[in-house]
Amino acid sequence: MNKLYKCLVYDNEVSLSVLETTALVNDAIKIHNLGDGPAKILGGLLTAAAYMAGCLKSERGAISLTVKSGDGSATVSVSGDSKGHIRGYIDGGERGLKGGTLTVIKDDGFYRPFVGACELKTEDVSENLMQYFHQSEQIPTAVAIGVEVQGGVCKAAGGVVMQLLPGTSEENMDRAEERMQAFVDAAEVIKRFGADGVMREFFGAETENGGVYLTFPRYQCNCSRQKISSVILPLGKEELIKIIEEEGAVKVHCHYCNSDYIFTRKDIDKLFGA
């Protein structure tokens, strides 16, 4: 089961998030029939999206992360909402990510989307995410995200994220930095302990009095036939019928869940109330 723990630690001066996303990544592997390399790349960004979606304040909030490699060989797009619905896809990635950019769009639900971007310095999602928070949001953030995939199966995925709140003392900065050293191999730690065990073994003393918020992110696309209908409706009946005459049907593919929506002449007539 996917899990996201959130709480405050070290005198309530550090925000802690602990994720276990193994099932989430395996769902993505099955939906997209991914090889090990692309699965690891997509899995890391899905885990990052699960973390960032868990930080959204509004019920209508949403987050998206897009990576485009510098040589054009790979594009990755993931998104999530405040309900913990996470989705994504990858095009390419068999040879890894060769530079490029990470773009983050954060919608607070009040029509004030924040857009931030940073250049990819490495293929490691943890380092790229730390760089994004440092450059675009100016929030000191330590990220340890790991994904282990073997033979088309995700063995472990998840991670630990710590953010320093304003006014954090040097002592608690040092405590957070020292503790993060335990998660250099985040996938191995998640495989051994799971999110429950990480909270118990590494942060038990900090959370024994409660104050821990637990959610269950999952892979879920927000597309539907009704939504796709609203997308094609502005094309107009005449244009849609022309497409049907030329191609046999109007076909729309959702990259996130790998689903195809097919509209026949009868569907178009119904859509326009004929």
C-alpha positions in Angstrom: 0.0 0.0 0.0 1.2 3.5 -0.8 1.7 5.8 2.2 2.7 9.4 2.9 3.4 10.4 6.4 3.7 14.1 7.2 4.6 15.8 10.5 6.8 18.3 12.3 10.0 17.1 14.0 12.9 18.6 15.9 11.1 21.1 18.1 8.5 21.6 15.3 11.1 23.4 13.3 11.5 20.8 10.5 8.7 19.5 8.2 9.1 15.7 7.6 7.6 13.6 4.9 8.1 9.9 4.5 6.8 8.1 1.4 6.3 4.5 0.3 5.3 4.4 -3.3 6.2 0.8 -4.5 2.6 -0.1 -5.5 2.2 3.3 -7.3 5.3 2.6 -9.4 4.2 -1.0 -10.2 0.8 0.3 -11.3 2.6 2.7 -13.7 4.8 -0.1 -15.0 1.7 -2.3 -15.8 -0.2 0.6 -17.4 2.6 1.7 -19.6 4.5 -1.7 -20.0 7.8 -0.1 -19.0 11.3 -1.4 -19.1 13.5 -1.1 -16.0 15.2 2.2 -17.0 12.1 4.2 -17.9 10.3 2.7 -14.9 13.0 4.0 -12.6 12.9 7.5 -14.1 9.1 7.7 -14.0 8.9 6.1 -10.6 11.2 8.8 -9.1 9.1 11.6 -10.5 5.8 9.9 -9.5 7.2 9.8 -5.9 8.1 13.4 -6.1 4.6 14.3 -7.3 3.1 12.3 -4.5 5.2 14.3 -2.0 4.3 17.7 -3.6 0.6 16.9 -4.0 0.6 16.0 -0.3 1.8 19.6 0.5 -1.1 21.2 -1.4 -3.4 23.3 0.9 -6.6 23.6 -1.2 -9.0 20.8 -2.1 -8.8 22.0 -5.7 -5.0 22.2 -5.7 -2.9 20.3 -8.3 0.7 19.9 -9.2 2.5 18.9 -12.4 6.2 18.1 -13.1 7.6 17.9 -16.6 11.1 16.8 -17.6 12.5 17.2 -21.1 15.9 15.8 -21.7 18.5 18.0 -23.3 19.0 15.7 -26.3 15.3 15.3 -26.9 15.4 11.5 -26.2 13.0 11.6 -23.3 9.9 13.4 -22.0 8.4 12.7 -18.7 5.2 14.2 -17.3 3.6 13.5 -13.9 0.8 15.2 -12.0 -1.2 14.9 -8.8 -3.9 16.6 -6.8 -4.8 17.2 -3.2 -6.8 13.9 -3.1 -3.6 12.0 -3.7 -4.4 11.0 -7.2 -1.1 10.6 -9.0 -0.5 9.8 -12.7 2.2 10.1 -15.3 3.9 8.8 -18.4 7.3 8.7 -20.0 8.2 8.9 -23.7 11.7 7.5 -24.3 14.2 7.3 -21.4 15.8 4.0 -22.4 19.2 5.8 -22.3 18.4 7.9 -19.3 18.0 11.6 -19.0 20.8 13.6 -20.7 20.5 17.1 -19.2 17.4 19.2 -19.9 14.9 21.0 -17.7 12.5 20.3 -14.9 9.3 22.5 -15.0 6.9 22.6 -12.1 3.4 24.0 -12.2 1.7 24.4 -8.9 -2.0 25.4 -8.9 -3.3 26.5 -5.4 -6.9 26.0 -6.6 -7.5 29.8 -6.7 -6.4 30.4 -10.2 -2.9 31.6 -9.2 -0.6 28.9 -10.7 3.1 29.1 -9.8 5.5 28.1 -12.4 9.1 27.2 -11.6 11.9 25.6 -13.6 15.5 24.5 -13.2 18.2 23.0 -15.4 18.9 19.3 -14.8 22.4 18.8 -13.5 22.1 15.1 -12.9 19.8 12.1 -13.5 19.1 11.8 -9.8 15.6 12.9 -9.0 16.6 13.8 -5.4 19.3 16.2 -6.4 17.1 17.8 -9.1 14.2 18.3 -6.7 16.5 19.9 -4.1 17.9 22.2 -6.8 14.3 23.2 -7.8 13.3 24.0 -4.2 16.5 26.0 -3.8 16.2 28.0 -7.0 12.5 28.4 -7.5 10.9 28.4 -4.0 14.0 29.3 -1.9 13.1 26.6 0.7 16.0 24.7 2.2 15.0 21.1 1.4 16.7 17.7 1.7 15.4 15.0 -0.6 16.2 11.3 -0.6 14.0 9.5 -3.2 14.9 6.0 -4.4 13.4 3.5 -6.8 14.6 -0.1 -7.4 13.3 -1.9 -10.5 14.3 -5.4 -11.5 12.9 -7.4 -14.3 9.9 -5.1 -14.9 8.9 -5.1 -11.2 9.4 -2.3 -8.7 11.0 -3.9 -5.6 10.9 -0.7 -3.6 10.1 3.0 -4.1 9.7 5.9 -1.7 11.8 8.4 0.2 12.2 11.0 2.9 11.9 14.7 2.5 12.8 17.4 5.1 12.2 21.1 4.8 13.5 23.7 7.2 10.9 26.1 8.5 11.7 29.8 9.0 13.7 30.3 12.1 15.1 26.8 12.4 18.0 26.7 14.9 21.4 25.6 13.8 21.2 22.7 16.2 18.1 21.4 14.5 19.5 22.0 11.1 22.4 19.8 12.1 20.1 17.2 13.5 18.1 17.1 10.2 21.3 16.9 8.1 22.7 14.1 10.2 19.5 12.1 10.1 19.2 12.4 6.3 22.5 10.6 6.0 20.6 7.4 6.9 18.6 7.6 3.6 21.4 7.9 1.0 20.1 4.6 -0.4 16.4 5.4 0.0 15.1 2.5 -1.9 17.0 0.0 0.2 15.7 1.7 3.4 12.2 1.5 2.1 12.6 -2.1 1.1 13.8 -3.0 4.6 11.6 -0.9 6.8 8.7 0.4 4.7 7.2 3.9 5.6 5.8 2.5 8.9 9.2 1.3 9.9 11.0 4.4 8.9 8.7 6.5 11.1 9.2 4.0 14.0 12.9 3.4 13.7 14.2 6.8 12.8 11.6 9.2 14.1 9.8 7.3 16.8 11.0 9.6 19.6 9.9 12.7 17.7 6.4 11.4 16.9 5.5 9.5 20.1 3.1 12.2 21.1 1.2 12.1 17.8 0.8 14.9 15.4 1.4 12.6 12.4 -0.8 12.9 9.3 -1.1 9.8 7.1 -2.6 9.7 3.5 -2.6 7.0 0.9 -1.6 8.3 -2.6 -2.6 6.1 -5.6 -2.2 5.9 -9.3 -5.4 7.3 -10.7 -6.0 9.2 -13.9 -8.7 11.9 -14.0 -9.8 11.4 -17.5 -13.3 10.1 -18.5 -15.4 9.9 -21.5 -17.4 12.9 -20.4 -14.2 15.0 -20.1 -12.9 13.9 -23.4 -16.3 14.8 -24.9 -15.9 18.3 -23.6 -12.5 18.5 -25.2 -13.6 17.5 -28.7 -16.9 19.5 -28.6 -15.3 22.8 -29.6 -14.1 21.3 -32.8 -17.7 21.4 -34.0 -20.0 18.8 -35.5 -18.9 19.4 -39.1 -15.2 18.9 -38.4 -15.8 15.8 -36.2 -17.9 14.2 -38.9 -15.2 15.0 -41.5 -12.7 13.2 -39.2 -15.0 10.2 -39.0 -15.4 10.1 -42.8 -11.6 10.1 -43.3 -10.5 7.9 -40.4 -13.6 5.9 -39.5 -13.9 7.4 -36.0 -12.7 10.2 -33.7 -10.0 8.6 -31.5 -8.5 10.3 -28.5 -5.6 8.7 -26.5 -4.9 9.5 -22.9 -1.1 9.2 -22.3 -1.5 9.0 -18.5 -3.6 5.9 -18.3 -3.0 4.6 -21.8 -6.7 4.5 -22.6 -8.3 5.1 -26.0 -11.7 6.9 -26.4 -13.5 6.2 -29.6 -16.4 8.3 -30.9 -18.6 7.1 -33.9 -21.0 9.1 -36.0 -23.8 8.0 -33.6 -21.8 9.3 -30.6 -21.3 12.7 -32.4 -25.0 13.0 -33.2 -25.8 12.3 -29.6 -23.1 14.7 -28.4 -24.7 17.5 -30.4 -28.2 16.6 -29.5 -29.2 15.2 -32.9 
